Amino acid sequence: MFGYRPDAKLAEGVPAIRRFMPLISPRRNESLFYFKQEVNVERALEFLDEINVDRPPERRVTLFHLVLQALTLMYVQRPRLNRFTQGGRIWQRDGIYISFSAKVRMDDDAPLITVKRKFDPKDDLLTMVDGLLDSLQKGRSGKKTTSDNEMGLLLRLPPFIVRIVLRLVMALDNAGLLPRAMIEPDPMHATIFMANLGSVGLEGGWHHLWEYGNIPIFGVVGKIYGEPGARHVTFNYSYDERIEDGLYAARGLELIKEFLARPEDL
């Protein structure tokens, strides 16, 4: 409403036709572009074997950790992908925030925890991994997050009241009036949401974008396939094309492939 948000500033240098797109397509899911990427991870897997030699099993670096670090460095080089649409405008986010889900335990009945973390591109790979593992350990301890407490409170109310509250929250968000204290812990206000289906042996699929929050990209990492020497992973992305043109986005995602081909640079 006033050209200000606690989590972003108005994007600069946006062409008029792109500034008009959120007005003619106000919803994320009517602005979706799907992008599939086949990534050779052979060198990445070899690198993981090398780097994990002296690390205890519970502190192992995984392929998903490499993906998260590659994403962080990609956003440094392609900052226009760290934008989102809200209230009919295009905003530049003030940091790199990645949300993802993790199982508390690897069994069917174990609950999922959703993690949102700010990633600092100045952190090297092991610093990032150790900080992330510490965060996951707290999440798996059963301690409730701010978002858990908020949802638990709302679910005590009748559904029609919850819908009214959510509409109010979304209206405040569109106007840039939602306080940082609510945005900061909310996993639906992030640069990207990454789902690691490969960790449970599943192929990658396509996911919608939530209208709640402001995430413009949802990525799904599938399982590793192929014979040793030529192993690959499929990445599927659902992308809100209003934030930036497809060529800029595709070239940004190609950087992830390049980083995973040279994991020692991470």
C-alpha positions as CSV (number, residue, x, y, z in Angstrom):
1,M,0.0,0.0,0.0
2,F,2.7,2.5,1.0
3,G,5.6,1.0,-1.0
4,Y,7.1,-0.6,2.1
5,R,7.1,-4.0,3.7
6,P,9.1,-5.3,6.7
7,D,10.6,-8.2,4.6
8,A,11.3,-6.5,1.3
9,K,11.5,-3.3,-0.8
10,L,9.9,-2.5,-4.1
11,A,11.8,-4.1,-6.9
12,E,13.6,-1.5,-9.0
13,G,14.1,-1.4,-12.8
14,V,11.1,-3.6,-13.5
15,P,9.7,-3.2,-17.1
16,A,6.2,-1.8,-17.3
17,I,4.8,-4.9,-18.9
18,R,6.1,-7.0,-15.9
19,R,4.8,-4.5,-13.4
20,F,1.4,-4.9,-15.0
21,M,1.3,-8.7,-14.8
22,P,0.3,-9.0,-11.1
23,L,-2.7,-6.8,-12.0
24,I,-4.0,-8.9,-14.8
25,S,-3.0,-12.2,-13.1
26,P,-3.5,-11.7,-9.4
27,R,-3.1,-15.3,-8.3
28,R,0.1,-17.4,-8.2
29,N,-1.5,-20.5,-9.5
30,E,-2.8,-18.9,-12.7
31,S,0.8,-17.7,-13.3
32,L,2.6,-21.0,-13.0
33,F,5.4,-22.0,-15.3
34,Y,6.8,-25.6,-15.0
35,F,10.5,-26.4,-15.4
36,K,12.1,-29.8,-15.3
37,Q,15.8,-30.3,-14.9
38,E,17.9,-33.5,-15.1
39,V,21.1,-33.1,-13.1
40,N,24.1,-35.4,-13.1
41,V,25.1,-35.9,-9.5
42,E,28.0,-38.3,-9.9
43,R,30.7,-35.9,-8.9
44,A,28.5,-34.6,-6.0
45,L,28.1,-38.1,-4.6
46,E,31.8,-38.8,-4.9
47,F,32.4,-35.5,-3.1
48,L,30.0,-36.5,-0.3
49,D,31.9,-39.8,0.2
50,E,35.1,-37.8,0.6
51,I,33.8,-35.1,2.9
52,N,31.9,-37.5,5.2
53,V,34.9,-39.7,6.0
54,D,35.7,-37.9,9.2
55,R,32.1,-36.9,10.2
56,P,29.9,-39.0,12.5
57,P,26.8,-40.6,10.9
58,E,24.4,-38.1,12.5
59,R,26.4,-35.2,11.1
60,R,26.7,-36.5,7.5
61,V,26.5,-34.0,4.7
62,T,23.8,-35.1,2.2
63,L,23.0,-34.3,-1.4
64,F,20.1,-32.1,-0.2
65,H,22.6,-30.0,1.8
66,L,24.6,-29.5,-1.4
67,V,21.3,-28.4,-3.2
68,L,20.6,-25.9,-0.5
69,Q,24.1,-24.4,-0.6
70,A,23.9,-24.3,-4.4
71,L,20.5,-22.5,-4.3
72,T,22.0,-19.9,-1.9
73,L,24.9,-19.1,-4.1
74,M,22.6,-19.1,-7.2
75,Y,20.4,-16.4,-5.6
76,V,23.6,-14.2,-5.1
77,Q,24.2,-14.4,-8.8
78,R,20.5,-14.2,-9.8
79,P,19.0,-11.8,-7.3
80,R,15.9,-11.1,-9.4
81,L,14.7,-14.6,-8.7
82,N,14.5,-13.6,-5.0
83,R,11.4,-11.5,-5.7
84,F,7.7,-12.1,-5.1
85,T,4.4,-10.5,-5.9
86,Q,2.1,-9.1,-3.2
87,G,-0.7,-6.5,-3.3
88,G,-0.3,-6.1,-7.1
89,R,3.4,-5.2,-6.9
90,I,6.8,-6.9,-7.3
91,W,9.0,-6.9,-4.3
92,Q,12.7,-7.7,-3.7
93,R,13.2,-9.8,-0.6
94,D,15.7,-8.7,2.0
95,G,17.4,-12.0,2.5
96,I,17.7,-15.6,1.2
97,Y,15.1,-17.7,3.1
98,I,14.6,-21.4,2.2
99,S,11.7,-23.5,3.6
100,F,11.6,-27.3,3.5
101,S,10.0,-30.3,5.2
102,A,11.7,-33.0,7.2
103,K,10.5,-36.2,8.9
104,V,10.8,-36.4,12.7
105,R,11.5,-40.1,12.2
106,M,11.7,-42.3,9.0
107,D,8.4,-44.1,9.4
108,D,4.9,-43.7,8.0
109,D,3.3,-42.3,11.1
110,A,6.0,-39.8,12.0
111,P,5.0,-36.2,11.7
112,L,6.6,-33.7,9.3
113,I,8.2,-30.6,10.5
114,T,8.5,-27.6,8.3
115,V,11.7,-25.6,8.6
116,K,12.4,-22.1,7.4
117,R,15.9,-20.8,7.6
118,K,17.8,-17.7,6.5
119,F,20.9,-18.8,4.5
120,D,24.0,-16.6,4.6
121,P,26.0,-16.9,1.3
122,K,29.1,-16.1,3.4
123,D,28.9,-19.4,5.3
124,D,30.9,-22.2,3.8
125,L,29.2,-25.6,3.3
126,L,30.1,-27.2,6.6
127,T,29.1,-24.1,8.6
128,M,25.8,-24.1,6.9
129,V,25.3,-27.9,7.4
130,D,26.2,-27.8,11.1
131,G,23.9,-24.9,11.7
132,L,21.0,-26.6,9.9
133,L,21.5,-29.9,11.7
134,D,21.4,-28.1,15.0
135,S,18.1,-26.4,13.9
136,L,16.6,-29.8,12.9
137,Q,17.6,-31.3,16.1
138,K,15.6,-28.7,18.0
139,G,12.7,-29.3,15.7
140,R,12.8,-33.0,16.2
141,S,12.9,-32.6,19.9
142,G,9.2,-31.9,19.9
143,K,9.5,-28.2,21.0
144,K,6.7,-26.3,19.2
145,T,7.6,-23.4,16.9
146,T,5.8,-20.0,16.8
147,S,3.9,-21.2,13.8
148,D,2.9,-24.4,15.6
149,N,1.5,-22.4,18.5
150,E,-0.4,-20.0,16.2
151,M,-2.0,-22.9,14.2
152,G,-2.8,-24.7,17.4
153,L,-4.6,-21.7,18.7
154,L,-6.5,-21.2,15.5
155,L,-7.6,-24.8,15.3
156,R,-9.5,-24.4,18.6
157,L,-11.8,-21.9,16.8
158,P,-14.7,-22.8,14.5
159,P,-13.7,-23.1,10.8
160,F,-15.6,-20.0,9.7
161,I,-13.8,-17.9,12.3
162,V,-10.4,-19.4,11.1
163,R,-11.3,-18.4,7.5
164,I,-12.1,-14.8,8.6
165,V,-8.8,-14.6,10.5
166,L,-6.8,-15.9,7.5
167,R,-8.5,-13.5,5.2
168,L,-7.6,-10.6,7.5
169,V,-4.0,-11.8,7.7
170,M,-3.8,-12.1,3.9
171,A,-5.3,-8.6,3.5
172,L,-2.7,-7.1,5.9
173,D,0.0,-9.0,4.1
174,N,-1.2,-7.6,0.7
175,A,-1.1,-4.1,2.2
176,G,2.4,-4.6,3.7
177,L,1.0,-4.2,7.2
178,L,1.8,-7.7,8.5
179,P,4.5,-7.3,11.2
180,R,7.9,-8.9,10.8
181,A,7.3,-10.9,14.0
182,M,4.6,-12.8,12.1
183,I,6.5,-13.0,8.8
184,E,9.9,-14.1,10.1
185,P,9.0,-17.5,11.5
186,D,6.3,-18.3,8.8
187,P,7.6,-20.9,6.3
188,M,5.1,-19.6,3.7
189,H,7.0,-16.3,3.5
190,A,10.3,-17.5,1.9
191,T,12.5,-17.3,-1.2
192,I,11.7,-20.9,-2.2
193,F,10.2,-24.1,-0.8
194,M,12.2,-27.3,-1.5
195,A,10.7,-30.7,-1.0
196,N,13.2,-33.6,-0.9
197,L,11.1,-36.6,-2.0
198,G,14.3,-38.4,-3.0
199,S,15.1,-38.9,0.7
200,V,12.1,-41.2,1.0
201,G,12.8,-43.0,-2.4
202,L,10.2,-41.1,-4.4
203,E,10.3,-39.6,-7.9
204,G,10.0,-35.8,-8.0
205,G,6.5,-34.4,-8.8
206,W,4.9,-31.0,-9.4
207,H,3.5,-28.8,-6.7
208,H,1.2,-25.9,-6.7
209,L,2.1,-22.5,-5.1
210,W,0.3,-21.4,-2.0
211,E,-1.8,-18.3,-2.3
212,Y,-1.1,-17.6,1.4
213,G,2.3,-16.2,1.9
214,N,4.6,-15.1,-0.9
215,I,6.7,-18.0,-2.1
216,P,7.2,-17.7,-5.8
217,I,9.0,-21.1,-6.5
218,F,8.4,-24.6,-5.3
219,G,11.1,-27.2,-6.1
220,V,10.9,-30.9,-5.8
221,V,14.0,-33.1,-5.7
222,G,13.5,-36.7,-6.8
223,K,15.4,-39.9,-6.0
224,I,18.8,-40.8,-7.5
225,Y,18.6,-43.1,-10.5
226,G,21.0,-44.6,-13.0
227,E,24.1,-46.8,-12.7
228,P,27.3,-45.7,-10.8
229,G,29.2,-43.4,-13.1
230,A,26.1,-41.9,-14.6
231,R,23.7,-41.1,-11.7
232,H,21.1,-38.4,-12.1
233,V,18.4,-36.6,-10.1
234,T,15.3,-34.9,-11.5
235,F,14.4,-31.4,-10.2
236,N,10.9,-30.2,-10.8
237,Y,10.1,-26.5,-10.3
238,S,6.7,-24.6,-10.2
239,Y,7.5,-21.0,-10.9
240,D,5.5,-17.8,-10.6
241,E,6.5,-16.2,-13.9
242,R,5.3,-12.8,-12.9
243,I,8.5,-12.1,-10.9
244,E,11.0,-12.5,-13.8
245,D,11.1,-13.8,-17.3
246,G,11.6,-17.5,-17.9
247,L,15.0,-17.2,-19.6
248,Y,16.5,-15.4,-16.6
249,A,15.0,-18.1,-14.3
250,A,16.2,-21.0,-16.5
251,R,19.7,-19.7,-16.6
252,G,19.6,-19.3,-12.8
253,L,18.5,-22.9,-12.3
254,E,21.3,-24.0,-14.7
255,L,23.7,-22.6,-12.2
256,I,22.6,-25.2,-9.7
257,K,23.6,-27.9,-12.2
258,E,27.0,-26.3,-12.5
259,F,27.5,-26.0,-8.8
260,L,26.7,-29.7,-8.3
261,A,29.1,-30.6,-11.0
262,R,31.8,-28.7,-9.0
263,P,30.8,-29.4,-5.4
264,E,34.2,-28.5,-4.1
265,D,33.4,-24.8,-4.9
266,L,30.4,-24.9,-2.5
